[in-house]
Amino acid sequence: MKFTTLALSTVFATAAAFTPSAFVSKGISTNVKVPKASLQMGFTSSVFKTEDVQMSDTKETILRGGRDLFPMLPKAFEGIEKIGVIGWGSQAPAQAQNLRDSLAEVDSDIKVSIGLREGSGSWEQAKGCGFSEDEGTLGEMFSVIGESDLVILLISDAAQAKLYKKVFDAMKPGATLGLSHGFLLGYLDSIGESFPEDMDVIAVCPKGMGPSVRRLYEQGKEVNGAGINASFGVHQNVSGKAVEVALGWGIALGSPFMFETTLRDEYRSDIYGERGILLGAVHGIVETLYRRYQRQGMSPEQAFIESSESITGKITKIISTQGIKALYDGLNEEDKKTFQTAYSASYKPAKEILQEIYDEVKSGNEIRTVIMHGDRVDEFPVGKIDGTETWIVGEKVRAERDDDKIPLNPFTAGVYVATMMAQIDVLLRGGHCYSEIVNESVIEAVDSLCPYMHYRGVAFMVDNCSFTAKTGSRKWAPRFDYILDQLAYTAVDNGNAINMDLINDFENHKIHAAVEACCELRPPVDISCTAETSTKEIVIQ
C-alpha cells in the first residue's frame, strides 16, 4: 500500500471519467484495451547483485537491500542530476528524506527537491525537514517537475487523476516518471488513455505507510539498514536504464528486499489489501470481537485485551518472526480446537467480502469510489474513527498495559488468521506472485501497520495511510464487522461442526513456506513508534 496526500482541497478529481457506462459488471469495458501482465519471475541488474529465492513451489528473483549498497547509487542513477519528490503527504516526507540522506552518505551530487503547490500548508513542514528554496531543494511543484530527471509523483491518487496531463506536459524530455502506486495506471486504463510513449515509467512501492518507511530507516542505521520491503515495476523502459533507476530508488529508501511486479498487479493487490486484513478487515474484526466478548461476560477492558491487544501485542508478533503456521503450531490441543472453530466459521464469510473487494478493484469501481470521495471531501471531511467505546476503552488499556501479560486468545487468532488466509487465497486466484501476496497480506500488516494500532489505536494506523487507504478502510470495515457477526459467530453459537477440510487446507497451505522465506529476509529491527523521528504523523482531532 502507498501513502500520499495533496492538500485535500486539491483532491477534487474528475469523477465524470468514471461514469457507470464506462464499466461492465465483470470488469473494465471491452472498449478499453488492457494489456495482459507480462511479469516474469526473474530480473537482472548490471549494478546490483540479485538472487533467486525459493517461494514455496516457485523461484523468484529479489534484491536484498542494505546500507553497504549505497556506494552503488550514483551508478544506478547515472544521468540523473535532480530527483523531484512531488507532494508532502504520508510517503513523500519519508521518501525524500531517505533519498537525500542515502545520497549524502556517499557524497553524491544528486539533488533531492520537494515540489509543492504555491501556498501549500506543507511548505513549512518541508523546510523543517531541511529542504529550502535557497538551496534549490524546495519549490513550486510544476517548476520542480520541469527541472527534474526523475519525477517521483507522491501527491494523492485522486489528485494524480486530476493533474496527470499537466504533470506529463511539464516533464522535460528524457525524464523518468516514478510512482509509488499503480493507481494512475488503473485510472488511465479506465478512460482508454496511457502514459506518453517517450518516457520511462517506473514504480517503487514500499509495503508500509510513509512514517514507517522513515522510522525503520532511522532505526536501522546501526545494523546495515532496516526499512520497509518494496515492490518495483517497470512499465515503460525507453532509455534501457529504468530497472537500475528503480532498484537504486528502492535501495536508497532502505528496503530490506525488493521484488518485481507490474503496475497493474500492484494497484490491484494494494488497493485490495488495505481494504482487507491490512486496515479495513482488522478494524472490523476488533469491533465485532470486542462486542462478542462482552456478551460472553467479559469487562470492556478485558474484551479489548482479548481482541485488539491479542492481535497487535501477541498474534502479529509471532507471525512477523516465525510465520502463520508457527502461531497455530504453538497452541495446545484445547486452544487449537478453539482456533479451528473460529477459523472454520470465519473463513468463508471473510472470503465472500474479500472476493467482492478484489472484483471491485479489478473492475475499476473502487478507483471510481476514491475519485468521487475526493470530489466531495471539502463538504464531508474525513472524520474520526476512534470515538466508539471500543477505542475509548483501548486508551485506558494502553495506559495500564503490561506487554508481557497480553494473552494469545485462540478464538481471536482463528478469526484473524482465517481472514488473512482468505485474502491470500483470493490473490492466489488472481495470479499474483508469492512475494506480492505475502507482503500485501502478511508483512505489511504485522511489521508496518499493526504496530501503529498497538501504539495508539485504529485511527493512528489508518489515518497515517493514504487518502485512498483511508477511504477504503472506512468503507469496508463495517462489512467485515457485520458478516462475521451475522454468519461466523452464529455458526459457532449454533454448534456447527468444524470443517476439517478447511483446517487441512490451512495446515498444508503452500503459502506457509513463502511466509517463512520472507521471515528470514526481514531486518533485525522491530519498528518503534516511541522513538524520536523526523517523520510527521497524523492524528485527526
ChimeraX attribute file (.defattr): number of C-alpha atoms within 10 A of each C-alpha:
attribute: neighborCount
match mode: 1-to-1
recipient: residues
	/A:1	28
	/A:2	29
	/A:3	29
	/A:4	29
	/A:5	24
	/A:6	26
	/A:7	17
	/A:8	17
	/A:9	12
	/A:10	19
	/A:11	28
	/A:12	19
	/A:13	22
	/A:14	17
	/A:15	19
	/A:16	11
	/A:17	16
	/A:18	19
	/A:19	11
	/A:20	11
	/A:21	8
	/A:22	19
	/A:23	19
	/A:24	13
	/A:25	11
	/A:26	10
	/A:27	15
	/A:28	19
	/A:29	19
	/A:30	10
	/A:31	11
	/A:32	15
	/A:33	13
	/A:34	15
	/A:35	8
	/A:36	7
	/A:37	12
	/A:38	8
	/A:39	15
	/A:40	12
	/A:41	15
	/A:42	14
	/A:43	16
	/A:44	14
	/A:45	13
	/A:46	11
	/A:47	16
	/A:48	19
	/A:49	11
	/A:50	16
	/A:51	14
	/A:52	14
	/A:53	15
	/A:54	14
	/A:55	22
	/A:56	17
	/A:57	11
	/A:58	12
	/A:59	14
	/A:60	20
	/A:61	20
	/A:62	21
	/A:63	23
	/A:64	19
	/A:65	27
	/A:66	22
	/A:67	22
	/A:68	10
	/A:69	19
	/A:70	19
	/A:71	15
	/A:72	16
	/A:73	23
	/A:74	19
	/A:75	15
	/A:76	24
	/A:77	22
	/A:78	12
	/A:79	14
	/A:80	18
	/A:81	16
	/A:82	20
	/A:83	27
	/A:84	30
	/A:85	31
	/A:86	28
	/A:87	27
	/A:88	29
	/A:89	26
	/A:90	30
	/A:91	31
	/A:92	26
	/A:93	26
	/A:94	24
	/A:95	27
	/A:96	26
	/A:97	25
	/A:98	22
	/A:99	22
	/A:100	21
	/A:101	15
	/A:102	22
	/A:103	21
	/A:104	14
	/A:105	11
	/A:106	13
	/A:107	11
	/A:108	14
	/A:109	12
	/A:110	19
	/A:111	18
	/A:112	24
	/A:113	28
	/A:114	29
	/A:115	27
	/A:116	25
	/A:117	18
	/A:118	11
	/A:119	8
	/A:120	14
	/A:121	13
	/A:122	16
	/A:123	20
	/A:124	12
	/A:125	15
	/A:126	22
	/A:127	14
	/A:128	11
	/A:129	14
	/A:130	13
	/A:131	22
	/A:132	17
	/A:133	12
	/A:134	8
	/A:135	10
	/A:136	13
	/A:137	21
	/A:138	24
	/A:139	22
	/A:140	17
	/A:141	21
	/A:142	20
	/A:143	15
	/A:144	25
	/A:145	30
	/A:146	18
	/A:147	18
	/A:148	26
	/A:149	22
	/A:150	28
	/A:151	26
	/A:152	27
	/A:153	25
	/A:154	29
	/A:155	30
	/A:156	30
	/A:157	30
	/A:158	32
	/A:159	24
	/A:160	22
	/A:161	22
	/A:162	19
	/A:163	16
	/A:164	15
	/A:165	12
	/A:166	11
	/A:167	17
	/A:168	15
	/A:169	13
	/A:170	17
	/A:171	22
	/A:172	16
	/A:173	11
	/A:174	14
	/A:175	22
	/A:176	27
	/A:177	24
	/A:178	26
	/A:179	23
	/A:180	31
	/A:181	31
	/A:182	27
	/A:183	26
	/A:184	25
	/A:185	18
	/A:186	24
	/A:187	22
	/A:188	17
	/A:189	20
	/A:190	25
	/A:191	18
	/A:192	14
	/A:193	13
	/A:194	13
	/A:195	18
	/A:196	12
	/A:197	10
	/A:198	14
	/A:199	20
	/A:200	23
	/A:201	24
	/A:202	28
	/A:203	31
	/A:204	31
	/A:205	31
	/A:206	29
	/A:207	28
	/A:208	26
	/A:209	27
	/A:210	28
	/A:211	28
	/A:212	28
	/A:213	29
	/A:214	27
	/A:215	23
	/A:216	24
	/A:217	28
	/A:218	21
	/A:219	19
	/A:220	21
	/A:221	14
	/A:222	10
	/A:223	12
	/A:224	16
	/A:225	24
	/A:226	30
	/A:227	34
	/A:228	31
	/A:229	31
	/A:230	28
	/A:231	27
	/A:232	25
	/A:233	28
	/A:234	20
	/A:235	19
	/A:236	19
	/A:237	16
	/A:238	14
	/A:239	13
	/A:240	10
	/A:241	17
	/A:242	25
	/A:243	26
	/A:244	20
	/A:245	27
	/A:246	24
	/A:247	30
	/A:248	24
	/A:249	25
	/A:250	27
	/A:251	32
	/A:252	26
	/A:253	32
	/A:254	33
	/A:255	30
	/A:256	24
	/A:257	22
	/A:258	25
	/A:259	25
	/A:260	27
	/A:261	25
	/A:262	21
	/A:263	28
	/A:264	23
	/A:265	20
	/A:266	26
	/A:267	24
	/A:268	28
	/A:269	26
	/A:270	27
	/A:271	27
	/A:272	31
	/A:273	32
	/A:274	29
	/A:275	28
	/A:276	32
	/A:277	31
	/A:278	30
	/A:279	27
	/A:280	28
	/A:281	29
	/A:282	27
	/A:283	28
	/A:284	25
	/A:285	25
	/A:286	27
	/A:287	23
	/A:288	21
	/A:289	23
	/A:290	24
	/A:291	18
	/A:292	16
	/A:293	17
	/A:294	15
	/A:295	11
	/A:296	9
	/A:297	10
	/A:298	15
	/A:299	13
	/A:300	18
	/A:301	17
	/A:302	17
	/A:303	25
	/A:304	25
	/A:305	25
	/A:306	24
	/A:307	26
	/A:308	28
	/A:309	26
	/A:310	23
	/A:311	27
	/A:312	22
	/A:313	22
	/A:314	20
	/A:315	25
	/A:316	25
	/A:317	19
	/A:318	17
	/A:319	23
	/A:320	23
	/A:321	21
	/A:322	17
	/A:323	24
	/A:324	24
	/A:325	20
	/A:326	14
	/A:327	20
	/A:328	22
	/A:329	11
	/A:330	11
	/A:331	15
	/A:332	10
	/A:333	10
	/A:334	10
	/A:335	18
	/A:336	18
	/A:337	16
	/A:338	19
	/A:339	24
	/A:340	25
	/A:341	26
	/A:342	25
	/A:343	28
	/A:344	26
	/A:345	25
	/A:346	26
	/A:347	23
	/A:348	18
	/A:349	21
	/A:350	28
	/A:351	22
	/A:352	15
	/A:353	21
	/A:354	28
	/A:355	20
	/A:356	13
	/A:357	24
	/A:358	22
	/A:359	20
	/A:360	21
	/A:361	22
	/A:362	23
	/A:363	21
	/A:364	23
	/A:365	23
	/A:366	21
	/A:367	27
	/A:368	24
	/A:369	20
	/A:370	21
	/A:371	27
	/A:372	19
	/A:373	22
	/A:374	27
	/A:375	20
	/A:376	14
	/A:377	15
	/A:378	14
	/A:379	7
	/A:380	10
	/A:381	11
	/A:382	16
	/A:383	12
	/A:384	12
	/A:385	16
	/A:386	18
	/A:387	11
	/A:388	11
	/A:389	12
	/A:390	21
	/A:391	20
	/A:392	12
	/A:393	17
	/A:394	26
	/A:395	16
	/A:396	11
	/A:397	17
	/A:398	18
	/A:399	8
	/A:400	9
	/A:401	14
	/A:402	9
	/A:403	11
	/A:404	8
	/A:405	10
	/A:406	17
	/A:407	16
	/A:408	20
	/A:409	19
	/A:410	26
	/A:411	21
	/A:412	23
	/A:413	27
	/A:414	25
	/A:415	27
	/A:416	26
	/A:417	28
	/A:418	27
	/A:419	28
	/A:420	26
	/A:421	22
	/A:422	24
	/A:423	31
	/A:424	25
	/A:425	18
	/A:426	22
	/A:427	26
	/A:428	15
	/A:429	9
	/A:430	16
	/A:431	12
	/A:432	20
	/A:433	20
	/A:434	26
	/A:435	24
	/A:436	24
	/A:437	24
	/A:438	25
	/A:439	27
	/A:440	27
	/A:441	25
	/A:442	27
	/A:443	28
	/A:444	24
	/A:445	26
	/A:446	22
	/A:447	26
	/A:448	26
	/A:449	24
	/A:450	25
	/A:451	23
	/A:452	24
	/A:453	21
	/A:454	20
	/A:455	17
	/A:456	17
	/A:457	24
	/A:458	24
	/A:459	23
	/A:460	22
	/A:461	25
	/A:462	29
	/A:463	24
	/A:464	26
	/A:465	30
	/A:466	25
	/A:467	28
	/A:468	27
	/A:469	28
	/A:470	22
	/A:471	22
	/A:472	25
	/A:473	27
	/A:474	20
	/A:475	13
	/A:476	21
	/A:477	22
	/A:478	17
	/A:479	16
	/A:480	28
	/A:481	21
	/A:482	16
	/A:483	18
	/A:484	23
	/A:485	20
	/A:486	12
	/A:487	15
	/A:488	23
	/A:489	20
	/A:490	13
	/A:491	19
	/A:492	16
	/A:493	8
	/A:494	8
	/A:495	10
	/A:496	13
	/A:497	11
	/A:498	18
	/A:499	13
	/A:500	12
	/A:501	10
	/A:502	16
	/A:503	17
	/A:504	10
	/A:505	10
	/A:506	21
	/A:507	14
	/A:508	11
	/A:509	15
	/A:510	14
	/A:511	23
	/A:512	19
	/A:513	19
	/A:514	21
	/A:515	27
	/A:516	21
	/A:517	19
	/A:518	24
	/A:519	17
	/A:520	13
	/A:521	15
	/A:522	20
	/A:523	21
	/A:524	15
	/A:525	16
	/A:526	18
	/A:527	22
	/A:528	15
	/A:529	16
	/A:530	8
	/A:531	9
	/A:532	10
	/A:533	15
	/A:534	14
	/A:535	20
	/A:536	16
	/A:537	16
	/A:538	15
	/A:539	12
	/A:540	12
	/A:541	6
